[in-house]
Amino acid sequence: MNTTNTEERDLERIVTEIVRDVVERSEELTVPVEMSARHVHLTAGDVEALFGKGAELTFKRSLSLPGFLAEERVSIVTAKGSFKNVAVLGPVRGHTQVELSATDAFSLGIRPPVNISGDYTGAEDVYLVGPRGMICAENSAIIAQAHIHMSPEEAVQMGFANRDIVKAELLGTRTLTMNNVMVRVDPGMHAMMHIDMDEANASGYEGVKKAVIRK
């Protein structure tokens, strides 16, 4: 028997067990981060109101998570300000949603709540203008709460459940720790944290990066 080889295998086994033990006991998990600029989700009826009878959203490119960027663009208008050429994301939804940063909201003179996507409690009204019409998007404008998407399999692997609240340390040029980050578990998704423009700027965001998740 080659004693040297046996000792090397034993050492490799010990190192592997130590690494596995450290990983299993570690409370730090890392996920990629993506910045989400202001954008709009529309109902089918609002698509027609803004772009003409029978209009449908036109696929431009896929997003990193399920959904797509549409060719169509809209303007967001309030009594105190406006944004032109705002991205529209598809597919259509059951409720029109306008996602802004706090800086965007200040420019528009409104005070939308920080809500998770799909929660319209206290959401603000804004006008949306398209090439064929204008609508008052009632109860639509929110500042999206920072959140982390996961598939059910990833959630089990990482030890999370849907709507868990965690801390996230953004690893930018200016490390930023965020509280009250919600985990969203849905089939078809994969691990990805979404932050808005203000949060990205605060952390010195440069392209897609990572965050350490603390339970």
NORCOR-V6187 format. One record per residue. N is the residue number from 1. SS is DSSP state (H for helix, E for strand, C for the rest). PHI is phi in degrees with one decimal (999 if undefined). PSI is psi in whole degrees, -180 to 180 (* if undefined). Layout:
# NORCOR-V6187
{{N & SS & PHI & PSI} {N & SS & PHI & PSI}}
This chain:
# NORCOR-V6187
{{1 & C & 999 & 138} {2 & C & -84.2 & 105} {3 & H & -62.1 & -37} {4 & H & -62.0 & -46} {5 & H & -63.6 & -39} {6 & H & -63.1 & -44} {7 & H & -63.2 & -39} {8 & H & -64.8 & -41} {9 & H & -65.7 & -40} {10 & H & -62.8 & -41} {11 & H & -65.3 & -43} {12 & H & -61.3 & -41} {13 & H & -63.1 & -43} {14 & H & -64.6 & -45} {15 & H & -61.0 & -44} {16 & H & -60.0 & -44} {17 & H & -65.1 & -38} {18 & H & -66.0 & -46} {19 & H & -60.9 & -45} {20 & H & -60.4 & -42} {21 & H & -64.5 & -42} {22 & H & -64.6 & -43} {23 & H & -63.1 & -45} {24 & H & -66.0 & -32} {25 & H & -88.2 & -13} {26 & C & -71.7 & 141} {27 & C & -98.7 & 6} {28 & E & -100.3 & 125} {29 & E & -127.4 & 143} {30 & E & -115.0 & 135} {31 & E & -132.8 & 152} {32 & E & -69.6 & 155} {33 & E & -122.1 & 140} {34 & E & -132.1 & 135} {35 & E & -85.7 & 134} {36 & E & -113.5 & 111} {37 & C & -77.0 & 171} {38 & C & -53.3 & 139} {39 & E & -161.3 & 173} {40 & E & -132.4 & 139} {41 & E & -110.1 & 137} {42 & C & -121.1 & 153} {43 & C & -79.4 & 164} {44 & H & -61.0 & -39} {45 & H & -65.2 & -38} {46 & H & -72.1 & -30} {47 & H & -60.0 & -45} {48 & H & -66.1 & -40} {49 & H & -63.6 & -34} {50 & H & -89.9 & -32} {51 & H & -119.9 & 1} {52 & C & 111.6 & 153} {53 & C & -57.2 & 130} {54 & C & 82.8 & -1} {55 & C & -67.9 & 146} {56 & C & -132.3 & 156} {57 & C & -66.3 & 138} {58 & C & -98.9 & 123} {59 & E & -63.0 & 129} {60 & E & -110.2 & -53} {61 & E & -159.4 & 157} {62 & E & -74.4 & 154} {63 & C & -93.7 & 170} {64 & C & -67.7 & -26} {65 & C & -113.5 & 168} {66 & C & -50.1 & 136} {67 & C & 127.4 & 176} {68 & E & -149.7 & 155} {69 & E & -83.5 & 129} {70 & E & -90.0 & 157} {71 & E & -66.2 & -32} {72 & E & -68.9 & 149} {73 & E & -134.0 & 156} {74 & E & -134.0 & 168} {75 & E & -108.2 & 142} {76 & E & -103.1 & 128} {77 & E & -132.5 & 136} {78 & C & -131.9 & 180} {79 & C & -65.8 & -21} {80 & C & -114.3 & -4} {81 & C & -177.0 & 177} {82 & E & -158.2 & 158} {83 & E & -129.0 & 130} {84 & E & -99.4 & 162} {85 & E & 58.0 & 46} {86 & E & -86.6 & 136} {87 & E & -64.7 & 143} {88 & E & -113.6 & 130} {89 & E & -108.6 & 142} {90 & E & -114.5 & 172} {91 & C & -77.7 & 179} {92 & C & -65.0 & 156} {93 & C & -121.4 & 176} {94 & C & -83.4 & -10} {95 & C & -147.7 & 131} {96 & C & -68.7 & 133} {97 & E & -132.1 & 131} {98 & E & -113.0 & 117} {99 & E & -104.9 & 122} {100 & E & -126.1 & 164} {101 & C & -93.0 & 168} {102 & H & -63.1 & -35} {103 & H & -66.3 & -42} {104 & H & -57.0 & -48} {105 & H & -60.9 & -41} {106 & H & -60.7 & -43} {107 & H & -63.7 & -32} {108 & H & -86.8 & -9} {109 & C & 73.4 & 30} {110 & C & -125.4 & 166} {111 & C & -129.3 & 73} {112 & C & -71.1 & 154} {113 & C & -77.8 & 160} {114 & E & -89.1 & 101} {115 & E & -123.5 & 156} {116 & C & -73.1 & 148} {117 & C & -52.7 & 132} {118 & C & 95.9 & -9} {119 & C & -101.9 & 114} {120 & C & -106.2 & 19} {121 & C & -62.2 & 117} {122 & C & 76.0 & 7} {123 & C & -61.9 & 148} {124 & E & -86.4 & 159} {125 & E & -92.1 & 139} {126 & E & -140.4 & 162} {127 & E & -96.0 & 140} {128 & E & -116.2 & 133} {129 & E & -121.4 & 128} {130 & E & -119.7 & -178} {131 & C & -69.4 & -17} {132 & C & -120.8 & 5} {133 & E & 172.6 & 178} {134 & E & -137.8 & 145} {135 & E & -133.2 & 154} {136 & E & -95.0 & 109} {137 & E & -83.9 & 90} {138 & E & -73.9 & 142} {139 & E & 52.4 & 50} {140 & E & -125.1 & -30} {141 & E & -89.4 & 126} {142 & E & -136.5 & 162} {143 & E & -99.2 & 117} {144 & E & -70.0 & 127} {145 & C & -64.8 & 136} {146 & C & -56.7 & 138} {147 & E & -150.2 & 164} {148 & E & -125.2 & 119} {149 & E & -81.2 & 145} {150 & E & -148.2 & 151} {151 & C & -78.6 & 161} {152 & H & -56.5 & -37} {153 & H & -66.9 & -43} {154 & H & -65.6 & -38} {155 & H & -61.8 & -43} {156 & H & -64.2 & -45} {157 & H & -62.6 & -39} {158 & H & -89.8 & -10} {159 & C & 82.5 & 33} {160 & C & -117.3 & 161} {161 & C & -125.6 & 159} {162 & C & -56.1 & 133} {163 & C & 74.0 & 13} {164 & C & -60.9 & 147} {165 & E & -108.1 & 128} {166 & E & -132.6 & 172} {167 & E & -101.4 & 147} {168 & E & -134.1 & 129} {169 & E & -101.5 & 108} {170 & E & -76.7 & 125} {171 & C & -93.8 & 67} {172 & C & -101.3 & -167} {173 & C & -69.5 & -20} {174 & C & -125.8 & 94} {175 & C & -54.5 & 130} {176 & E & -128.8 & 126} {177 & E & -99.1 & 125} {178 & E & -111.6 & 133} {179 & E & -97.8 & 171} {180 & E & 59.2 & 40} {181 & E & -93.0 & 127} {182 & E & -95.3 & 138} {183 & E & -87.6 & 130} {184 & E & -120.2 & 115} {185 & E & -105.1 & 121} {186 & C & -147.0 & 141} {187 & C & -59.5 & 143} {188 & C & 88.7 & -13} {189 & C & -88.2 & 172} {190 & C & -143.7 & 165} {191 & C & -58.6 & 118} {192 & E & -162.9 & 128} {193 & E & -94.7 & 136} {194 & E & -112.1 & 129} {195 & E & -127.0 & 162} {196 & E & -94.9 & -179} {197 & H & -62.4 & -41} {198 & H & -61.6 & -45} {199 & H & -66.3 & -37} {200 & H & -64.8 & -45} {201 & H & -63.9 & -39} {202 & H & -63.5 & -27} {203 & C & -99.3 & 5} {204 & C & 67.7 & 41} {205 & C & -59.6 & 135} {206 & C & -138.8 & 93} {207 & C & 68.4 & -168} {208 & C & -67.3 & 131} {209 & E & -137.7 & -158} {210 & E & -131.1 & 162} {211 & E & -134.3 & 144} {212 & E & -92.2 & 125} {213 & E & -97.2 & 128} {214 & E & -115.0 & 124} {215 & C & -69.5 & *}}
